[in-house]
Amino acid sequence: MKNKIIFTVLIIILTFHVTSCQRNITKINEESLSIINLLYNIESNKFPVPPPPNGDASTSANRAKINASDKYINNKKYVIAVIEKDNNEYIKVIDLPKEYSEILSNSASIFLSKNLPKANIEDVNGNKIPVIVPRKSSKIQDIAKKNEVLGVLFLSDIKFNENINKAVLQFGAYTHELAGYTSIICLEKKQGSWQVVSSKNLSES
């Protein structure tokens, strides 16, 4: 009888632990996609919105308006490329806020960028955002032309603090081999939305 009780208690504890881990993974995935949406839209905002087609100009203009939101991607303008390995040599010398340096060196949770190709990422119009693992020999302009986009966004693993309300990652945006930048981006979730609080350039061309 005693052994049966102990076994039952162990099963309950194990079930609770597994359920908690699954919830944590789900939350990390959701927050990571929100961060990607935000950074994608910030880059899209740097390009002018095209003029509305003939017809109801006011309605078309409203549809074309771009906001830097973490809820959804507004327009398909980029392909997302996975950074398979962080550039740790540069990261060590970048002067980041202390709390984010600690997240980089000792993160509580990590979203692995290699899982991104499995995600179904779409813009607000239902256009699928291509996610690739580029070859070292691939050229930015060739990738962009193949996927009918303006350029390529590079994303590393996303590292979180224990409360999953602060995050840091390596992020790059390029429209050509000689036109773009790579940065370390620090974010914080405030009032339900992610915001960029610090951005340190690693390289720019």
N, C-alpha and C positions, 0 to 999 in steps of 0.2 A: 504493500500500500504506500509506504513511504517513498519507495523508488518511483512509483507511478506518479506521485505528486511532484517529485523533483523533475522527472522527465517532462511533465506537463508545463511546469514553470519554465524550464529551459526552452521548450517549443514556443511559448508565449514571448519570451525575451528575444529569441531569434527572429520570430515573425515581426516583432516591433522594430528590430534593428534593420531588417531587410526592407520593410515598408518605409522607414525613415530615409534610408539610402536612396530608394527609388524616387521619393518625393524631392530629395535634394538634387538628384540628377535632373529631374524634370524642370525644377526651378532654374538650375544653372543653364540648361538648354534654352529656356524661355528668355532669361535675362540676356544671354549671349546673342540671340537673334534680335532682341530689341536694340542692343548696342550696335550690331551690324546695320540694322535699319537706319539708325541715327547717323552713323558715319557715312553710309552710302548717300543719304539725303543731303548731308553737309557738302559732300563733293559735288553732287548734282546741282546744288544751289550756285556753284561757282560759274556755271554756264548759263547764258541768257535763255529765258523761256521763249520758245518759238512763237511767232505771231499766230493768232487763231485763224482757222480756215474760214472761207466765205460762209455766211449764214448767221447764226445767232452768236455774234461776237462776244457778248457779255458772258453767255453760258460757256463758250469755248475757253474764254480767258480764265474763268473760274476753275475749269477742269485742268487747265495747264499750270495753274498756280502751284508752286512747290514750297512745302514747309519742311523745316528740319525736325521731323518727327521720329520718335523711336517706336511708333505703333505699326507703321507699314512703310514700304518703299514706294515713293511717288512715281518715278519713271525709270524704265530700263535704259540706263546709259552706260553701265559698266559690266564687265565680267568680273567675278570674284575669284582670285587666285590664292591658294593656300601657301603660306610660308612654312615650309617643313621644319625649319630650324631657326630659332631666334638668334639675332646677331649679338651674342653676349659680350663680345669684345667692346662694342660701342656702349652697350647698356651700362657697363661698369663705370664709365667715366661721365655719364649723363647725370646732371644735378637734378634729381627728381625730389618732390616733397617726401619727407621721411617715411610717412605711412605707406606711400606707394612703392618706395624702394624696398620696404619690408615685405610688401605683397609680392614683388618680383622675386625676392630671394627665398621667401617662405610663404607661399600662397596656401590658403585654406582649401580652395577648390579651383579646378582648372577645366575650362572647356577646350577640348582638343580640336584644333582647326582641321585635322585630317578627317573629322566626322562631318565636316560641312558638305562635301559632295553628296551625302545621303539626305541632306535636308532639302525640303521642297520650298525654295525661296522664290517668291513672286512679287511683282510690283502691284500697285493698286488696281491696275487694269487687267490683272491676271496673266501678264507676260512673265514667263519663267526666267529668273536670273541665272545665267550660266555660272557654275562653280567648277573650277578646274585645278589640277595639280600640274603646273607648267613644267616643261622640260627646261633645263638650263640653257639650251640653245634657242629657245623660243623668243621671238622678238615681239615687243609690245604691240607695234602696229599690225603685225600679222595676226596676233590673237584678237585684237579689236576688230579687224576686217572680217575675220572668219565668223565672229559672233555678232557682227553688225551693231557694235557699240562704240562709244567714244574712247574708251580706255580700259585700264585694268586696275582693280583695287587689290592690294595684297594684305592678307590678314594672318597674324600669328595665333598661337594659343591665347585664350583670354584668361587671365589670372584674377581671382577674386579674394576678398577678405572673408573673414568668418561669417559676417552678417550678410554677405552677398549684396552689399550696397555700394561697394567701391571696387573698381576694376582697372586693370592696366594691360595694354597689348602693344605690339608692334604693328604699325599700319602704314601702307604706302599707296600712293595714287599716281598713275602714269598714263599719259596719252601718247607718249612716244619714248624711245630710249633716252632721249635727252630732254624730256619735259615731264618733270614730276618730283616727288619727294618721298622720303621714308621717315616716320616719326615714332616716338613713344607717346602713346595717348593715355592719359589718366582720366577716369570718369567717376562720377558719383551719382547715385540715384537720389533725386530730391523731389518730394511731392509726387511720387509715382512715375517720374520720367528720368531717363538718363541724361546727364549733361557732361560735356567735356570741361574739366577743371584745369587741365595742364596739357601742353603739347610741346615736346622737345624734338627738334629735328636731328636725325641721324645723318641724313644726306639730302642733297637737293641738286637738281640739274635743270 
